[in-house]
């Protein structure tokens, strides 16, 4: 991914990228995106774009493995987060699912991850310390809670499922307050042009609808031009 495309992807929201991928595919039906409603630690922040560094955690019950195993895996986790291509984001599945209570994402952990070069986190789990999280590190999570519970790392670098979206370690993810998606690698060469085309064609309808005196006749004219331009 070159710097020009990265800058563009950071400028547009995730719904726009969803639509642009359909432009690349030439049809509707792209479905590599999250389902349901997410919470965002910084709703007005720019989008998160990066290569996934995946892991799985749990927190409802204490770990059953030996303490030295848990401690070693924790260090392996941070080693994994600090490595790999950049930009990157942490994509963490909480195995407790809807019963998740362990706020893995608080002031300390987000600051550590930012310091390790990650730009944000995507999780179905819990976040806390809202208002104290570092600028430039957005967390998109399933819930907000006060405690870390018995949070511990279970797996590192394996495929994870977040809000119905399966993410492999190294996948390119685009995320914001709407949710997240995985950008298929073969589409990168065409994606920038597809976004530009999408934004240009949408302006045909949007500009017309914002003009004084907009009526059905004006809409019909604009929509006809819109459909012709997007094919």
C-alpha positions as CSV (number, residue, x, y, z in Angstrom):
1,X,0.0,0.0,0.0
2,X,1.5,3.3,-1.1
3,X,1.4,6.5,0.9
4,X,-1.1,8.1,-1.5
5,X,-3.7,5.4,-0.9
6,X,-3.0,5.3,2.8
7,X,-3.7,9.0,3.1
8,X,-6.9,8.6,1.1
9,X,-8.1,5.7,3.2
10,X,-7.5,7.7,6.4
11,X,-9.6,10.5,5.0
12,X,-12.7,8.6,4.1
13,X,-15.1,6.7,6.4
14,X,-15.6,3.0,6.4
15,X,-19.0,3.1,4.6
16,X,-17.3,4.9,1.7
17,X,-14.7,2.1,1.5
18,X,-17.5,-0.5,1.6
19,X,-19.1,1.2,-1.4
20,X,-15.8,1.7,-3.2
21,X,-15.0,-2.0,-2.9
22,X,-18.3,-2.7,-4.7
23,X,-17.2,-0.3,-7.4
24,X,-14.0,-2.4,-7.8
25,X,-16.1,-5.6,-7.9
26,X,-18.6,-4.1,-10.3
27,X,-21.6,-5.4,-8.3
28,X,-23.2,-5.3,-4.8
29,X,-22.6,-8.0,-2.3
30,X,-19.2,-7.4,-0.6
31,X,-19.7,-8.8,2.9
32,X,-16.3,-8.7,4.7
33,X,-17.5,-6.2,7.3
34,X,-18.7,-6.2,10.9
35,X,-22.3,-6.7,12.0
36,X,-24.1,-4.9,14.7
37,X,-23.4,-1.7,16.6
38,X,-19.9,-0.9,17.9
39,X,-18.7,1.7,20.4
40,X,-15.9,4.1,19.6
41,X,-13.6,5.8,22.1
42,X,-13.2,8.8,19.9
43,X,-16.1,9.1,17.5
44,X,-14.8,12.2,15.8
45,X,-11.3,10.8,15.3
46,X,-10.0,9.8,11.8
47,X,-10.4,6.2,10.7
48,X,-8.0,3.5,11.7
49,X,-6.2,1.8,8.8
50,X,-3.6,-0.9,9.3
51,X,-2.5,-4.4,9.1
52,X,-4.1,-6.6,11.8
53,X,-2.1,-8.0,14.7
54,X,-4.5,-10.5,16.1
55,X,-4.9,-12.2,19.5
56,X,-7.6,-13.8,21.7
57,X,-8.2,-12.9,25.3
58,X,-10.6,-14.0,28.1
59,X,-11.4,-12.4,31.5
60,X,-14.6,-13.8,33.2
61,X,-12.7,-16.7,34.9
62,X,-9.1,-16.9,36.1
63,X,-6.6,-18.7,33.8
64,X,-6.2,-22.4,34.4
65,X,-2.7,-22.6,33.1
66,X,0.4,-22.1,35.2
67,X,1.3,-18.5,36.0
68,X,4.6,-18.7,34.3
69,X,2.8,-19.8,31.1
70,X,0.5,-16.9,31.3
71,X,3.3,-14.4,31.9
72,X,5.4,-15.8,29.0
73,X,2.4,-15.6,26.7
74,X,1.8,-12.0,27.8
75,X,5.3,-11.0,26.7
76,X,4.9,-13.0,23.5
77,X,1.7,-11.0,22.9
78,X,3.5,-7.6,23.2
79,X,6.4,-8.9,21.1
80,X,3.9,-9.8,18.4
81,X,2.2,-6.4,18.6
82,X,5.5,-4.6,18.3
83,X,6.4,-6.5,15.1
84,X,5.0,-6.8,11.6
85,X,4.2,-4.3,8.9
86,X,3.0,-0.7,9.7
87,X,0.6,0.9,9.9
88,X,-1.0,-1.7,12.2
89,X,-3.8,-2.1,14.6
90,X,-4.6,-4.6,17.3
91,X,-7.6,-6.9,16.5
92,X,-8.5,-8.8,19.6
93,X,-11.3,-11.3,20.1
94,X,-12.7,-11.6,23.6
95,X,-13.7,-15.2,23.9
96,X,-16.2,-14.3,26.6
97,X,-18.4,-12.9,23.9
98,X,-21.5,-11.1,25.0
99,X,-20.6,-11.9,28.7
100,X,-17.3,-10.0,28.4
101,X,-16.3,-8.0,31.5
102,X,-12.6,-7.6,31.2
103,X,-11.5,-4.1,30.1
104,X,-8.3,-5.0,28.3
105,X,-8.3,-1.5,26.8
106,X,-7.6,1.2,29.4
107,X,-5.2,4.1,29.8
108,X,-2.1,2.0,30.4
109,X,-2.6,-0.7,27.7
110,X,-3.6,1.7,25.0
111,X,-0.6,3.9,25.8
112,X,1.7,0.9,25.6
113,X,0.2,-0.2,22.2
114,X,0.5,3.3,20.8
115,X,4.1,3.4,22.0
116,X,4.7,0.1,20.1
117,X,3.5,1.8,16.9
118,X,-0.1,0.7,16.6
119,X,-2.7,3.1,15.6
120,X,-5.8,1.7,17.3
121,X,-7.7,-1.4,18.4
122,X,-10.7,-3.3,17.2
123,X,-12.3,-5.7,19.6
124,X,-15.6,-7.3,20.6
125,X,-14.5,-6.8,24.2
126,X,-14.4,-4.1,26.8
127,X,-12.8,-0.7,27.1
128,X,-12.5,1.8,30.0
129,X,-10.7,5.0,31.1
130,X,-12.6,7.0,28.6
131,X,-11.3,10.5,28.5
132,X,-7.8,9.3,29.5
133,X,-6.9,7.3,26.5
134,X,-4.1,8.7,24.4
135,X,-4.8,10.9,21.4
136,X,-4.2,9.1,18.1
137,X,-5.2,5.7,19.4
138,X,-8.9,4.9,18.8
139,X,-10.5,1.9,20.3
140,X,-13.6,0.3,18.7
141,X,-15.1,-2.1,21.2
142,X,-18.2,-4.0,22.1
143,X,-18.8,-2.4,25.5
144,X,-17.6,-0.1,28.3
145,X,-16.9,-1.4,31.8
146,X,-14.9,-0.5,35.0
147,X,-12.8,-3.6,35.6
148,X,-10.2,-5.7,33.9
149,X,-11.5,-8.9,35.5
150,X,-9.2,-11.8,35.1
151,X,-8.1,-10.7,31.6
152,X,-5.4,-12.8,30.1
153,X,-4.1,-13.7,26.6
154,X,-5.2,-17.1,25.2
155,X,-3.9,-17.0,21.6
156,X,-1.6,-14.9,19.5
157,X,-1.6,-14.4,15.7
158,X,-4.5,-16.7,15.0
159,X,-7.7,-15.8,13.0
160,X,-10.2,-13.9,15.1
161,X,-13.9,-13.1,14.7
162,X,-15.1,-9.6,15.7
163,X,-18.8,-8.7,15.3
164,X,-19.1,-11.5,12.7
165,X,-16.0,-10.4,10.7
166,X,-13.2,-12.9,10.5
167,X,-9.8,-11.3,10.4
168,X,-6.5,-13.1,9.8
169,X,-3.2,-11.8,11.1
170,X,-1.8,-9.4,8.5
171,X,-5.2,-8.5,6.9
172,X,-5.6,-4.9,5.9
173,X,-8.4,-3.4,8.1
174,X,-10.3,-0.2,7.8
175,X,-12.4,0.8,10.8
176,X,-14.2,3.8,12.3
177,X,-17.3,4.4,14.5
178,X,-19.5,2.5,11.9
179,X,-17.6,-0.7,12.3
180,X,-14.8,-2.4,10.3
181,X,-14.0,-4.2,7.1
182,X,-11.2,-6.2,5.6
183,X,-9.8,-4.8,2.3
184,X,-8.9,-7.7,0.0
185,X,-5.3,-7.4,-1.1
186,X,-6.0,-7.8,-4.8
187,X,-8.2,-4.7,-4.8
188,X,-5.6,-2.3,-3.6
189,X,-4.4,-1.4,-7.1
190,X,-7.9,-0.2,-8.1
191,X,-9.2,1.0,-4.7
192,X,-8.0,4.6,-4.9
193,X,-9.5,5.2,-8.3
194,X,-12.7,3.5,-7.1
195,X,-13.0,5.9,-4.1
196,X,-12.4,8.9,-6.3
197,X,-15.1,7.8,-8.8
198,X,-17.5,7.0,-6.0
199,X,-17.1,10.5,-4.4
200,X,-17.4,12.2,-7.7
201,X,-20.6,10.4,-8.7
202,X,-22.2,10.9,-5.3
203,X,-21.7,14.6,-5.7
204,X,-24.0,14.6,-8.7
205,X,-27.0,13.8,-6.4
206,X,-25.8,15.6,-3.3
207,X,-25.0,18.9,-5.0
208,X,-28.4,18.8,-6.7
209,X,-30.3,18.0,-3.5
210,X,-28.6,20.9,-1.6
211,X,-29.6,23.5,-4.2
212,X,-32.6,25.8,-3.5
213,X,-35.6,24.7,-5.5
214,X,-34.7,21.1,-5.5
215,X,-37.8,19.1,-6.6
216,X,-38.6,15.7,-8.1
217,X,-37.7,16.9,-11.7
218,X,-34.3,18.0,-10.5
219,X,-33.9,14.7,-8.6
220,X,-34.8,12.7,-11.7
221,X,-32.3,14.5,-13.8
222,X,-29.6,14.2,-11.2
223,X,-30.3,10.5,-10.6
224,X,-30.2,9.7,-14.3
225,X,-26.8,11.4,-14.5
226,X,-25.7,9.6,-11.4
227,X,-26.6,6.1,-12.7
228,X,-24.9,6.8,-16.0
229,X,-21.7,8.0,-14.3
230,X,-21.4,5.1,-12.0
231,X,-21.7,2.3,-14.6
